[in-house]
Amino acid sequence: MGSNQPTTGRSRRIVVGIDGSPPSKAALRWAVGQAMLTGATVHAVAAWEYPSLYGWYAPMVDDGFEQAARRTLTAEVDEVVGRERPVEVRESVVLGHAAEVLLEAAEDADLLVLGSRGRGTFARTLLGSVSTRCAVHGVCPVVIVRADGTASAPPRPAETSEGAVRTKDWQLSLHVVEDGDTTRVHAVLDADGDVLHSDALARRNPRDTPAAAVGDEFAVGRALVDLGHQLLRAGVHDATGPAEE
């Protein structure tokens, strides 16, 4: 088989995010096809994190999350690429948030390929999407592949008459603990370095039928409302300045 490897000193490399989902498999399949055309190496990267409640009350122990991510990665590569791989495929399993892990892995790559998860509008607004973060902060081109195999570039920030819109990346963490009839939530919002905290709870009337999801929704909603009030108070303070003594 002839090689399309470039004659320049640096070899080509395509990073692709892996999570075992149909869009992820489509992204890997697209990346392999692109690598066959360009002579690039495919770097398949799977990110993993501890469940959110480990960051609050419970001790942080390894219950096999890394091993599960590694099995997912190996199984997906074997399924999509096959045992007799037409291109070189590297595999990495890294602890961390998916967007941060992929951005670091793709720092010197030629291309970053991601599967489109199709998250709803509210979730995209609240949590931000991995593809959007990678498109905004990445140093290499990003390609988004849908489950049907079609690919496109992620939307770029719009521009106004005064120049490019400034993009900020706020991180929200919700730690939910269910204890009998009580659901407790600890919310943390990192707003460009300004960290806000909120605690809330919801209790079930002992005479009611258990409905854990409803308890979660009430407790999380109350925590988010409290965070919203904190943000509004901070906004008023910033807009009006400190009150005179």
N, C-alpha and C positions, 0 to 999 in steps of 0.2 A: 504494500500500500504506500503510495507516495505521500510525502509530508508537506503540509502547507505552513510549517513552522516558519515564522519570520526570521530573517537573517540578522536582525538587530540583537543587541546583547540581552535584552530583557524578554523573557518568554511571555506569551499571552496567557491571561488567566481570567476565567469567568466565575464569579461567586454566585451561588444560588442558595436561597434560604429553604430549609427543609423542615416540615412539621408533620408529614404523613397525610395531609389533606389532599383531596383531588386537585385543587389549584397548585399545591406544592409539587405534585407529581407532574402536572402539565408544565410548570416552570422548569423542572429538571429536564424533562424531555426536550423543551425548547432550547435550553442551555447546551445540551449535548449536541443537538443539531447544529447550533451555531459554532460550537467547538470543532465539529467535523469540517465545517467550511473554512475555519480560520486557523486551525492547528493549535487551538488553545487548550489549556488544562482546565477542567471543571473542578471547582472547589466547593463541595457540598457542605454547608454549615447548618448545624442544628443548635439552637439556643434552648436552655432550660432554666427554670427558676423554681425556688421553693414556693409552696402555696402561701398565699398572702398571710394566713393566720400565723405562720411561723415567725413573722416579723413582729408579733405583738406579745402574746402570752407564752406560747409554746417554745421549747428549746429548738434550736436549728440543728436537726440531725438528718442524716442521709437515709431516706427510706426507699432508695432505689430510683429516684427521679432521674438522675444522670444515666443510670443503666437503661431506663425506659427510653430516654431520648436517643441513646446510642443504638438500641434495637430498632427504633423507628427509622433512624437514619440509614442503617445498614439494609433494612428490609426494603425501604423505598429505592435505594440505589440499585439493589439487586433486581427489584421488580421492573424498574424503568430502563436501566442501562443494560442489565443482563450480566451474567458471569463473564462472558467474553466481551470485555468492554471495548468499544470502537475508539474511545478516547481515554486519556489518563484522567482518573477521578480521584481527588483527595477528599478525605472525610474528616470533619472536625466537630466535636461536641463541646460547647462552651457555656459556662455558667454566666447568666446575665440577661438583661432585657433584650428581646429579639432585635430591635432597631439598633441599639448600641453595639451589640455583638456583630451584626452584619456590617454596620458602618466601619467598624474597626477592621474587620476581615477584608473589606473592599477598598481599603485606603490606597493600595497600589495595584488594584485590579483594572482590567479594561472594561468590565461590565458587571453590574449587579442585577440579578434576575430574581423576581419575587412573584409568588402566586397571589392573585387577587382573592381576598377572603369575602368580599361582598358584604361588609358590615353595614348596618343601617345608618341612616343619617345622624340619629341622636348619638349612637355609640361613637361614630367618627368624630363628632363635635366634642364629646366629653373626653374620650380617651386618646384621640388622635390615632392615625393608622400607621403601621410600620412603613408602608410604601410612601406615605406622605413625608414622614420624618426622614426617610432615606433619600427621597428626592430633594428635599430642602437642604439637608446637611451633607449629603454625599459628595465625594470629589470625583466620582466616575459616573458615566451614564447609567440610568436605572431603567429596566424594562419590566413592565407588569404583564403577567400572563394569566389569562382567565382559564377556568376549568376546561373550556372547549378548545384550548390551545391557541386562541388568538392573543396577540401581544400588542402592547401600546406603551408609550411613555407616560409616566404619571403626570397629572396636571401640575404645572408650575405656578408659583404665586403670581397673581395678577399685578398689573402695573397701573398706576394712576398718573395724572398729569404732573405730579410732583416726584415721580420716580417709583421704584419698586416698593411694594408693600412690605413692611417689616413683619417678619414671622416670629412668633414666640411659641415655645414648647413647654406647657405647664403639665405637671405630672400629678395625677390623683390616685391615691391608694385607699382602698376600703378594706378594713379588717373586720370580718364578721365572726362572732362567736355565739353559738347557740347553747344555752345552759338551761335545760328543763323548759319552763314556760317563758324564759326571758331570752331575748336576742339583743346582744350588745354590738355596737358598731363604733370603731375608732377610724375616723377619716383624717387623712393627711393630704394637704394640697401644697405642692411646691410651685410657687408662682415666681419663676425666674429668680430663685434664691430666697424669696420671702415665704416662709413655711407657716401655714395655718393648720391648727388641729381642732377637731371637734369630736365629742363623744355623745352618743345617743343610745337609747334603748327602747324596746317595745316589749310589752308583757301580754300574754294571752290570759284571758279570763278562764279560770279553771273549769268553768261550766261549758266553755266553747270547745268545739271539735278542733284538734290540732291542725294548724295550717302554717307550716314552717315558712313557706315562701311569702305569705302575707306578713308574717313577723319581720322577715328580712326587709321587705319593701318599706314597711313603716319605719323601722330603725334607720335604714339607709337614707330614706327620704328626709327624716328629721335631721340627720347629720349633714346632709347636703343643704338643707334650708339654713342651718346654723352657719355653715361655711359661706353661704350666699349673703347672710346678714353681716358677717365679718368683712366680706369683700366690699359690700356697700358702705359700711362705716369707714373702711380704709379709703375708699374712693372719695367720699365726702371730705374726709380729713385732708387728702392730697389736693382736692380741688379748692378748698376754702382756707387751708393753712391752719396751724394751731390757734386755738382761741386765746385771746389776750388775757393775761392774768389780771 
